[in-house]
């Protein structure tokens, strides 16, 4: 009977209650309140809202103040004196009360970033986990907080009548706490990791602390003594970087490019090679003893500070009793993540199916049943929650390597961290060698991924059909993408089989990401393309990349633009050497315009202006900071936008797509002897030539 009216999942939702609150205080010293009887007295207001964990809609709202609200029309607020009646006790300024001491939790040091700590205080409430919303959001957006200095320097005086407004804002702030926590799913994220790491107040701690805590718990189960001391005077230096195949820059419209990457590379390497501090051997003598006892060893070797560091790890041979602490913990986390991903795939299919049904009904103008909409909403929520949990686990698993290389961590071990990175380099180069021997081309490779092109033999059939005009160009491209998908999936399976034989485990796996076509590689970690994941997408473009770039610039030059399209957001950071912003703010001070608070964002546009001259009458160089204007002032005074400045930004982006053209390359006579700077110099030269070419084209349009 109940299931006919409500989806079953609605009845089994997490019914954790969330109590949020916001506090407003003010004293006579900071601004005048009506009827405050003593200069030392403070007005205190706390507004609370009660919610279900995943619902921003409030169940109850409460406002408590330590002043009386009079019944008269002037709504006078009178402060309750200490012990004046039986309603309760109000503590005086600076007094310590036993009840207060009992519930104060004191200060907790919270790691926001590597350099930044935050101290939070909270109330100890039985059965409750305190969550500081400000701390949570500082972790997610560490540079987004703004300190309103103006509010501190010039507080606006409040009156009794305005206290109702204060109460209203206080309630809104309390409600915003819940909304901010629900929207990015912060509580669910923390609860998922907390349930694994045995840290109930996980939101107070950096991921590294959670890793150490979990390893400590597993060490206790296995009767291993776990060291919590941090070593001092550790030698500083950098590890050898990841293996990189420089990108073949430029547009690729001839053949599709496929991305293959290792699934969770560093955690997988730890599990495959038994890389764990309790299984690492640091001396050759101990390694020989272990080998003579029948153990198979994995050699670790990497350069560090002009010397070669060597170590060995004992292979586990897929026997549980031989597995180290790190691999055991990561395997358990991996299994939980795999279960979540399977559930996510099921929910994703159902979400897509229901979404299509609802969308189809809307297009036909038919009414969608409430039960279907309710079920779809539930599926969407479950999908988002499951996705968040598996992402939290992924981040948590990747933190294990970070802790191994963190010299300030109690589990720091250079040989372990270097063993992970060197194993990653070896496996990427090994896979690259495997695929190139099979005729596949490498367009780009970095750390844990390769971008490949198929051998020409796979396209012979569709090449013939296209040359006989049996296929249109769009049909030919679609056929190539479909062929590439099938070939790359087969290659992935071959590589994984070979990795399984080579490593002796099934931990290392290449995952098929997507086929990109067309695609443009502009630099390391900079590429743009049309992704084809499950099936070939429609493509309808016959223009060259040069034609596309010139068409884009011509449209930008001739288009009637909306003023709002030119607005740029900046952040005022007085201590940072941003010459444009610093010069702009200097001009605004001279004009007595408002200066933003440190870290506050502001909007501006770049406008046209007459050339500037110095005292000697010489023309000053054109500096952007001299022509920046606040958005509202530029609108009010109808200032003309400097379209050439914005076109210059567009040109810089367009250059990345065409600078590999032969016409922009160094002539053969120019030789660069040092290979380490060769790529950089060639790139700078080609970009400069391409930029000049596009600037000339823009001038020809004017």
Secondary structure as the mmCIF struct_conf table of DSSP 4:
data_model
#
loop_
_struct_conf.conf_type_id
_struct_conf.id
_struct_conf.beg_label_comp_id
_struct_conf.beg_label_asym_id
_struct_conf.beg_label_seq_id
_struct_conf.end_label_comp_id
_struct_conf.end_label_asym_id
_struct_conf.end_label_seq_id
HELX_RH_AL_P HELX_RH_AL_P1 UNK A 2 UNK A 5
BEND BEND1 UNK A 6 UNK A 6
HELX_RH_AL_P HELX_RH_AL_P2 UNK A 8 UNK A 11
BEND BEND2 UNK A 12 UNK A 13
STRN STRN1 UNK A 17 UNK A 27
TURN_TY1_P TURN_TY1_P1 UNK A 28 UNK A 30
BEND BEND3 UNK A 31 UNK A 31
TURN_TY1_P TURN_TY1_P2 UNK A 34 UNK A 35
TURN_TY1_P TURN_TY1_P3 UNK A 39 UNK A 40
STRN STRN2 UNK A 42 UNK A 52
TURN_TY1_P TURN_TY1_P4 UNK A 53 UNK A 54
BEND BEND4 UNK A 57 UNK A 57
BEND BEND5 UNK A 59 UNK A 59
STRN STRN3 UNK A 60 UNK A 65
BEND BEND6 UNK A 66 UNK A 66
STRN STRN4 UNK A 67 UNK A 69
BEND BEND7 UNK A 71 UNK A 72
TURN_TY1_P TURN_TY1_P5 UNK A 73 UNK A 74
STRN STRN5 UNK A 77 UNK A 79
HELX_LH_PP_P HELX_LH_PP_P1 UNK A 80 UNK A 81
TURN_TY1_P TURN_TY1_P6 UNK A 82 UNK A 83
BEND BEND8 UNK A 85 UNK A 85
TURN_TY1_P TURN_TY1_P7 UNK A 86 UNK A 87
HELX_LH_PP_P HELX_LH_PP_P2 UNK A 91 UNK A 92
TURN_TY1_P TURN_TY1_P8 UNK A 93 UNK A 94
HELX_RH_AL_P HELX_RH_AL_P3 UNK A 98 UNK A 103
STRN STRN6 UNK A 104 UNK A 111
BEND BEND9 UNK A 112 UNK A 115
STRN STRN7 UNK A 117 UNK A 123
TURN_TY1_P TURN_TY1_P9 UNK A 126 UNK A 127
HELX_RH_AL_P HELX_RH_AL_P4 UNK A 133 UNK A 140
BEND BEND10 UNK A 141 UNK A 141
TURN_TY1_P TURN_TY1_P10 UNK A 142 UNK A 143
HELX_RH_AL_P HELX_RH_AL_P5 UNK A 149 UNK A 153
BEND BEND11 UNK A 154 UNK A 154
HELX_LH_PP_P HELX_LH_PP_P3 UNK A 155 UNK A 157
TURN_TY1_P TURN_TY1_P11 UNK A 160 UNK A 162
HELX_RH_AL_P HELX_RH_AL_P6 UNK A 163 UNK A 183
TURN_TY1_P TURN_TY1_P12 UNK A 184 UNK A 185
HELX_RH_AL_P HELX_RH_AL_P7 UNK A 186 UNK A 197
TURN_TY1_P TURN_TY1_P13 UNK A 198 UNK A 198
TURN_TY1_P TURN_TY1_P14 UNK A 200 UNK A 201
HELX_RH_3T_P HELX_RH_3T_P1 UNK A 202 UNK A 204
BEND BEND12 UNK A 205 UNK A 205
HELX_RH_AL_P HELX_RH_AL_P8 UNK A 207 UNK A 221
TURN_TY1_P TURN_TY1_P15 UNK A 222 UNK A 223
HELX_LH_PP_P HELX_LH_PP_P4 UNK A 229 UNK A 231
BEND BEND13 UNK A 232 UNK A 233
HELX_LH_PP_P HELX_LH_PP_P5 UNK A 234 UNK A 236
HELX_LH_PP_P HELX_LH_PP_P6 UNK A 239 UNK A 243
STRN STRN8 UNK A 244 UNK A 245
STRN STRN9 UNK A 250 UNK A 252
BEND BEND14 UNK A 254 UNK A 255
STRN STRN10 UNK A 257 UNK A 262
TURN_TY1_P TURN_TY1_P16 UNK A 263 UNK A 264
HELX_RH_AL_P HELX_RH_AL_P9 UNK A 265 UNK A 273
TURN_TY1_P TURN_TY1_P17 UNK A 274 UNK A 274
HELX_RH_3T_P HELX_RH_3T_P2 UNK A 277 UNK A 279
STRN STRN11 UNK A 280 UNK A 281
BEND BEND15 UNK A 283 UNK A 283
HELX_RH_AL_P HELX_RH_AL_P10 UNK A 284 UNK A 292
TURN_TY1_P TURN_TY1_P18 UNK A 293 UNK A 294
STRN STRN12 UNK A 297 UNK A 304
TURN_TY1_P TURN_TY1_P19 UNK A 305 UNK A 306
STRN STRN13 UNK A 307 UNK A 314
TURN_TY1_P TURN_TY1_P20 UNK A 317 UNK A 318
HELX_RH_3T_P HELX_RH_3T_P3 UNK A 320 UNK A 322
HELX_RH_AL_P HELX_RH_AL_P11 UNK A 325 UNK A 363
TURN_TY1_P TURN_TY1_P21 UNK A 364 UNK A 365
HELX_LH_PP_P HELX_LH_PP_P7 UNK A 366 UNK A 369
HELX_RH_AL_P HELX_RH_AL_P12 UNK A 370 UNK A 405
TURN_TY1_P TURN_TY1_P22 UNK A 407 UNK A 408
BEND BEND16 UNK A 409 UNK A 409
TURN_TY1_P TURN_TY1_P23 UNK A 410 UNK A 411
HELX_RH_AL_P HELX_RH_AL_P13 UNK A 414 UNK A 437
TURN_TY1_P TURN_TY1_P24 UNK A 438 UNK A 439
STRN STRN14 UNK A 441 UNK A 446
TURN_TY1_P TURN_TY1_P25 UNK A 447 UNK A 448
STRN STRN15 UNK A 449 UNK A 453
HELX_RH_3T_P HELX_RH_3T_P4 UNK A 456 UNK A 459
HELX_RH_AL_P HELX_RH_AL_P14 UNK A 460 UNK A 467
TURN_TY1_P TURN_TY1_P26 UNK A 468 UNK A 469
BEND BEND17 UNK A 470 UNK A 471
HELX_RH_AL_P HELX_RH_AL_P15 UNK A 473 UNK A 503
BEND BEND18 UNK A 504 UNK A 506
STRN STRN16 UNK A 510 UNK A 523
TURN_TY1_P TURN_TY1_P27 UNK A 524 UNK A 525
STRN STRN17 UNK A 526 UNK A 532
BEND BEND19 UNK A 533 UNK A 535
HELX_LH_PP_P HELX_LH_PP_P8 UNK A 536 UNK A 538
HELX_RH_AL_P HELX_RH_AL_P16 UNK A 545 UNK A 558
BEND BEND20 UNK A 559 UNK A 559
HELX_RH_3T_P HELX_RH_3T_P5 UNK A 563 UNK A 566
STRN STRN18 UNK A 568 UNK A 571
TURN_TY1_P TURN_TY1_P28 UNK A 574 UNK A 575
BEND BEND21 UNK A 576 UNK A 576
HELX_RH_AL_P HELX_RH_AL_P17 UNK A 579 UNK A 590
TURN_TY1_P TURN_TY1_P29 UNK A 591 UNK A 592
HELX_LH_PP_P HELX_LH_PP_P9 UNK A 593 UNK A 597
TURN_TY1_P TURN_TY1_P30 UNK A 598 UNK A 599
STRN STRN19 UNK A 601 UNK A 606
STRN STRN20 UNK A 607 UNK A 607
HELX_LH_PP_P HELX_LH_PP_P10 UNK A 610 UNK A 612
STRN STRN21 UNK A 613 UNK A 613
TURN_TY1_P TURN_TY1_P31 UNK A 615 UNK A 616
BEND BEND22 UNK A 617 UNK A 617
HELX_LH_PP_P HELX_LH_PP_P11 UNK A 618 UNK A 618
STRN STRN22 UNK A 619 UNK A 619
HELX_LH_PP_P HELX_LH_PP_P12 UNK A 620 UNK A 621
HELX_RH_3T_P HELX_RH_3T_P6 UNK A 624 UNK A 626
BEND BEND23 UNK A 627 UNK A 627
STRN STRN23 UNK A 628 UNK A 630
HELX_RH_AL_P HELX_RH_AL_P18 UNK A 631 UNK A 636
TURN_TY1_P TURN_TY1_P32 UNK A 637 UNK A 638
HELX_LH_PP_P HELX_LH_PP_P13 UNK A 639 UNK A 640
STRN STRN24 UNK A 641 UNK A 641
HELX_RH_AL_P HELX_RH_AL_P19 UNK A 643 UNK A 658
TURN_TY1_P TURN_TY1_P33 UNK A 659 UNK A 660
BEND BEND24 UNK A 661 UNK A 661
HELX_RH_3T_P HELX_RH_3T_P7 UNK A 662 UNK A 664
BEND BEND25 UNK A 665 UNK A 665
HELX_LH_PP_P HELX_LH_PP_P14 UNK A 666 UNK A 667
TURN_TY1_P TURN_TY1_P34 UNK A 668 UNK A 669
HELX_RH_AL_P HELX_RH_AL_P20 UNK A 675 UNK A 701
#
